[in-house]
Amino acid sequence: MPPKSKTLTSENKNSEDSYDVWGNVVSKKEAAKLKEQHKESVLAAENGAVKIDESLLQLGRKTFYKENFGNEVFLTDILGVIEGPLTATGMTKAIIALKGKGTTNLKVELADSAIIGGRTFKKGEVIDTGIDVAKGSYTPLGMPVSVSAGRIRVGISCAACHATVDTQSKTEKIQ
């Protein structure tokens, strides 16, 4: 997860002291109005309201970048995403070859041949993956890596699709 200083997100400074009510933001101003009208129960936890504070925002960042909601089981154990034509070794070699530079399109050498959508990809061919790697990182953006029962597992987090590396300033952008 990149530090905030390395992202180009536009955080809303007015979000603190606001509330999230079932996915709808109630601003600080709106919350004050509700309290004035004695409708504070709208902002009660039992009604699905959560006060937005720094710890909630940090939890959201952590979830966005690191949480894969268990999809590493499907990607690694069922699809074999890093044990087929694309391997953990091949991805690692491609990232090391970047020499610390970032990319929005990691180029990886295939370990095996594969036919995908009627197209043949040959063993040893270097393919464009469209995978982002931030400057100085050794893991792809939005692809949390873990080890479980002695096996490397890879999942996909929200950041894989909703963030990218800005090749000009080498920081991530939330799209």
C-alpha contacts under 8 A as a table, 3 or more apart, distances in Angstrom:
res1	aa1	res2	aa2	distance
1	M	61	R	7.91
1	M	62	K	6.96
1	M	65	Y	5.70
1	M	66	K	7.04
2	P	6	K	6.17
2	P	7	T	7.09
2	P	172	E	7.96
3	P	6	K	5.50
3	P	7	T	7.11
4	K	7	T	5.39
5	S	8	L	8.00
6	K	171	T	5.13
6	K	172	E	6.78
7	T	171	T	5.28
7	T	172	E	4.89
7	T	173	K	6.05
7	T	174	I	7.94
8	L	171	T	6.78
8	L	172	E	6.25
8	L	173	K	5.16
8	L	174	I	7.13
9	T	173	K	6.34
9	T	174	I	6.04
12	N	15	S	5.46
13	K	16	E	6.61
14	N	17	D	7.48
14	N	18	S	7.39
14	N	27	S	7.56
14	N	28	K	7.29
15	S	18	S	5.28
15	S	27	S	6.89
15	S	28	K	7.49
15	S	52	I	6.61
15	S	53	D	7.79
16	E	28	K	7.66
16	E	51	K	7.94
16	E	52	I	5.34
16	E	53	D	5.06
16	E	54	E	7.19
17	D	27	S	7.57
17	D	28	K	5.49
17	D	51	K	6.41
17	D	52	I	5.82
17	D	53	D	6.43
18	S	25	V	6.89
18	S	26	V	5.68
18	S	27	S	4.58
18	S	28	K	4.51
18	S	31	A	6.97
18	S	51	K	6.05
18	S	52	I	5.41
18	S	53	D	7.94
19	Y	25	V	5.68
19	Y	26	V	5.05
19	Y	27	S	6.55
19	Y	28	K	7.52
19	Y	31	A	7.57
19	Y	43	L	7.13
19	Y	49	A	6.26
19	Y	50	V	5.46
19	Y	51	K	4.41
19	Y	52	I	5.25
20	D	23	G	5.67
20	D	24	N	5.49
20	D	25	V	4.68
20	D	26	V	6.24
20	D	48	G	7.95
20	D	49	A	5.49
20	D	50	V	5.18
20	D	51	K	6.37
20	D	52	I	6.56
21	V	24	N	5.10
21	V	25	V	6.30
21	V	26	V	7.05
21	V	43	L	7.22
21	V	47	N	7.62
21	V	48	G	5.45
21	V	49	A	4.22
21	V	50	V	6.45
22	W	48	G	5.60
22	W	49	A	6.63
26	V	30	E	5.89
26	V	31	A	6.15
27	S	30	E	5.05
27	S	31	A	6.00
28	K	31	A	5.08
28	K	32	A	6.25
29	K	32	A	5.19
29	K	33	K	6.37
30	E	33	K	5.03
30	E	34	L	6.23
31	A	34	L	5.10
31	A	35	K	6.21
31	A	40	E	8.00
31	A	43	L	7.61
32	A	35	K	5.09
32	A	36	E	6.19
33	K	36	E	5.01
33	K	37	Q	6.30
34	L	37	Q	5.08
34	L	38	H	6.23
34	L	39	K	5.02
34	L	40	E	5.96
34	L	42	V	7.89
35	K	38	H	4.97
35	K	39	K	5.59
35	K	40	E	4.92
36	E	39	K	7.50
37	Q	40	E	7.94
38	H	41	S	7.99
39	K	42	V	5.98
39	K	43	L	7.96
40	E	43	L	5.41
40	E	44	A	6.82
41	S	44	A	4.94
41	S	47	N	7.32
42	V	47	N	6.32
42	V	49	A	7.27
43	L	47	N	6.94
43	L	48	G	7.76
43	L	49	A	5.13
43	L	50	V	7.47
44	A	47	N	5.41
44	A	48	G	6.92
44	A	49	A	5.50
44	A	50	V	7.70
45	A	48	G	5.11
45	A	49	A	4.72
45	A	50	V	6.10
46	E	49	A	7.20
52	I	56	L	5.92
52	I	57	L	7.02
53	D	56	L	5.38
53	D	57	L	6.30
54	E	57	L	5.08
54	E	58	Q	6.08
55	S	58	Q	5.05
55	S	59	L	6.13
56	L	59	L	5.00
56	L	60	G	6.22
57	L	60	G	5.03
57	L	61	R	6.34
58	Q	61	R	5.08
58	Q	62	K	6.18
59	L	62	K	5.10
59	L	63	T	6.08
60	G	63	T	5.09
60	G	64	F	6.03
61	R	64	F	5.06
61	R	65	Y	6.24
62	K	65	Y	5.42
62	K	66	K	5.65
62	K	67	E	7.15
63	T	66	K	5.41
63	T	67	E	4.77
63	T	157	S	7.92
63	T	158	C	7.97
64	F	67	E	6.40
64	F	157	S	6.37
64	F	158	C	5.13
64	F	159	A	5.86
65	Y	141	L	7.89
65	Y	142	G	5.79
65	Y	144	P	7.93
65	Y	157	S	5.91
65	Y	158	C	6.39
65	Y	159	A	5.30
66	K	142	G	7.04
66	K	143	M	7.77
66	K	144	P	5.82
66	K	157	S	5.94
67	E	144	P	7.64
67	E	156	I	7.91
67	E	157	S	5.51
67	E	158	C	7.69
68	N	71	N	5.64
68	N	72	E	6.93
68	N	144	P	7.36
68	N	155	G	5.53
68	N	156	I	5.33
68	N	157	S	4.64
68	N	158	C	7.62
69	F	157	S	7.93
70	G	73	V	6.06
70	G	74	F	7.84
70	G	155	G	7.44
71	N	74	F	5.24
71	N	75	L	6.18
71	N	155	G	5.54
71	N	156	I	6.83
72	E	75	L	4.96
72	E	76	T	5.49
72	E	77	D	7.44
72	E	153	R	5.95
72	E	154	V	5.15
72	E	155	G	3.99
72	E	156	I	7.18
73	V	76	T	5.49
73	V	77	D	5.15
73	V	78	I	6.80
73	V	153	R	7.59
73	V	155	G	7.78
74	F	77	D	5.63
74	F	78	I	4.90
74	F	79	L	6.21
75	L	78	I	5.99
75	L	79	L	5.03
75	L	80	G	6.17
75	L	81	V	5.57
75	L	154	V	6.89
75	L	155	G	6.48
76	T	79	L	5.78
76	T	80	G	4.57
76	T	81	V	5.29
76	T	82	I	6.56
76	T	83	E	7.88
76	T	153	R	5.64
76	T	154	V	6.15
76	T	155	G	7.63
77	D	80	G	5.51
80	G	83	E	5.12
80	G	84	G	6.08
81	V	84	G	6.21
81	V	86	L	6.55
81	V	87	T	7.30
81	V	154	V	7.95
82	I	85	P	7.59
82	I	86	L	5.27
82	I	87	T	4.04
82	I	88	A	5.25
82	I	154	V	7.72
83	E	86	L	6.45
83	E	87	T	5.02
83	E	88	A	7.25
84	G	87	T	6.14
84	G	111	A	7.09
84	G	112	D	6.57
85	P	110	L	4.94
85	P	111	A	4.79
85	P	112	D	4.42
85	P	113	S	6.25
85	P	114	A	6.63
85	P	123	K	7.40
86	L	90	G	6.47
86	L	91	M	7.12
86	L	108	V	7.49
86	L	109	E	7.58
86	L	110	L	5.60
86	L	111	A	6.24
86	L	112	D	7.77
87	T	90	G	5.05
87	T	91	M	6.16
87	T	110	L	7.72
87	T	111	A	6.77
88	A	91	M	5.17
88	A	92	T	6.01
88	A	152	I	7.91
89	T	92	T	5.07
89	T	93	K	6.10
90	G	93	K	5.15
90	G	94	A	6.21
90	G	108	V	6.13
90	G	109	E	6.08
90	G	110	L	7.13
90	G	111	A	7.18
91	M	94	A	5.10
91	M	95	I	6.22
91	M	108	V	6.00
92	T	95	I	5.12
92	T	96	I	6.11
92	T	138	Y	7.55
93	K	96	I	5.13
93	K	97	A	6.06
93	K	108	V	7.98
94	A	97	A	5.06
94	A	98	L	6.68
94	A	106	L	6.87
94	A	107	K	6.38
94	A	108	V	5.56
94	A	109	E	7.69
95	I	98	L	5.29
95	I	99	K	7.47
95	I	100	G	7.97
95	I	106	L	7.34
95	I	133	V	7.60
95	I	138	Y	6.25
95	I	139	T	7.55
96	I	99	K	5.56
96	I	100	G	7.29
96	I	138	Y	7.34
98	L	101	K	5.23
98	L	102	G	7.04
98	L	103	T	7.98
100	G	135	K	5.55
100	G	136	G	4.35
100	G	137	S	6.79
101	K	134	A	7.36
101	K	135	K	4.73
101	K	136	G	6.26
102	G	132	D	7.47
102	G	133	V	5.25
102	G	134	A	4.53
102	G	135	K	3.92
102	G	136	G	6.98
102	G	137	S	7.73
102	G	165	V	7.12
102	G	167	T	6.82
102	G	170	K	6.52
103	T	106	L	6.21
103	T	131	I	7.87
103	T	132	D	5.51
103	T	133	V	5.30
103	T	134	A	6.60
103	T	135	K	7.56
103	T	165	V	6.79
103	T	167	T	6.69
104	T	130	G	6.07
104	T	131	I	5.94
104	T	132	D	4.17
104	T	133	V	6.50
104	T	164	T	6.93
104	T	165	V	6.03
104	T	167	T	7.40
105	N	128	D	6.04
105	N	129	T	5.79
105	N	130	G	4.06
105	N	131	I	5.06
105	N	132	D	5.75
105	N	133	V	7.96
106	L	128	D	6.23
106	L	129	T	5.63
106	L	130	G	6.10
106	L	131	I	5.25
106	L	132	D	6.40
106	L	133	V	7.15
107	K	126	V	6.09
107	K	127	I	5.41
107	K	128	D	4.77
107	K	129	T	6.06
108	V	126	V	5.21
108	V	127	I	5.49
108	V	128	D	6.81
108	V	129	T	7.11
109	E	123	K	7.70
109	E	124	G	5.46
109	E	125	E	5.46
109	E	126	V	4.10
109	E	127	I	6.33
110	L	113	S	7.01
110	L	122	K	7.21
110	L	123	K	5.16
110	L	124	G	5.08
110	L	125	E	5.61
110	L	126	V	6.25
110	L	127	I	7.31
111	A	123	K	5.44
111	A	124	G	6.19
112	D	122	K	6.83
112	D	123	K	4.36
112	D	124	G	7.30
113	S	120	T	7.29
113	S	121	F	5.47
113	S	122	K	4.30
113	S	123	K	4.36
114	A	120	T	5.85
114	A	121	F	5.21
114	A	122	K	6.58
114	A	123	K	7.81
115	I	118	G	5.94
115	I	119	R	5.37
115	I	120	T	4.38
115	I	121	F	6.09
116	I	119	R	5.30
116	I	120	T	6.52
116	I	121	F	7.65
121	F	125	E	6.90
122	K	125	E	5.51
131	I	140	P	6.57
131	I	141	L	7.38
131	I	160	A	7.88
132	D	140	P	5.75
132	D	141	L	5.45
132	D	160	A	7.87
132	D	164	T	6.31
132	D	165	V	6.17
133	V	137	S	6.43
133	V	138	Y	7.54
133	V	139	T	6.61
133	V	140	P	4.62
133	V	141	L	5.35
133	V	165	V	6.92
134	A	137	S	5.39
134	A	140	P	7.34
134	A	141	L	6.63
134	A	165	V	5.80
134	A	170	K	6.66
134	A	171	T	6.92
134	A	172	E	7.20
135	K	170	K	5.88
135	K	171	T	7.60
137	S	140	P	7.50
139	T	143	M	7.18
139	T	144	P	7.57
139	T	145	V	7.56
140	P	143	M	5.53
140	P	144	P	7.77
141	L	144	P	7.91
141	L	159	A	6.61
141	L	160	A	5.91
141	L	163	A	7.89
141	L	164	T	7.58
142	G	156	I	5.77
142	G	157	S	4.91
142	G	158	C	6.48
142	G	159	A	4.39
142	G	160	A	3.85
142	G	161	C	7.54
142	G	163	A	7.88
143	M	154	V	6.25
143	M	155	G	5.40
143	M	156	I	4.69
143	M	157	S	6.06
143	M	159	A	8.00
143	M	160	A	6.41
144	P	154	V	5.87
144	P	155	G	5.53
144	P	156	I	6.53
144	P	157	S	7.01
145	V	152	I	6.98
145	V	153	R	5.74
145	V	154	V	4.69
145	V	155	G	6.68
146	S	152	I	5.83
146	S	153	R	5.24
146	S	154	V	6.51
147	V	150	G	6.05
147	V	151	R	5.32
147	V	152	I	4.55
147	V	153	R	5.86
148	S	151	R	5.31
148	S	152	I	6.61
148	S	153	R	7.07
156	I	159	A	7.91
156	I	160	A	6.22
157	S	160	A	5.71
157	S	161	C	7.97
158	C	161	C	6.01
158	C	162	H	6.02
158	C	163	A	7.94
159	A	162	H	4.88
159	A	163	A	4.85
159	A	164	T	7.71
159	A	174	I	7.88
160	A	163	A	6.25
160	A	164	T	7.69
161	C	164	T	7.80
162	H	174	I	5.85
162	H	175	Q	5.37
163	A	172	E	6.31
163	A	173	K	5.31
163	A	174	I	4.36
163	A	175	Q	5.67
164	T	172	E	5.34
164	T	173	K	5.28
164	T	174	I	6.71
164	T	175	Q	7.54
165	V	170	K	6.14
165	V	171	T	5.63
165	V	172	E	4.41
165	V	173	K	6.20
166	D	169	S	5.73
166	D	170	K	5.04
166	D	171	T	5.31
166	D	172	E	5.69
166	D	173	K	6.37
167	T	170	K	5.02
167	T	171	T	7.51
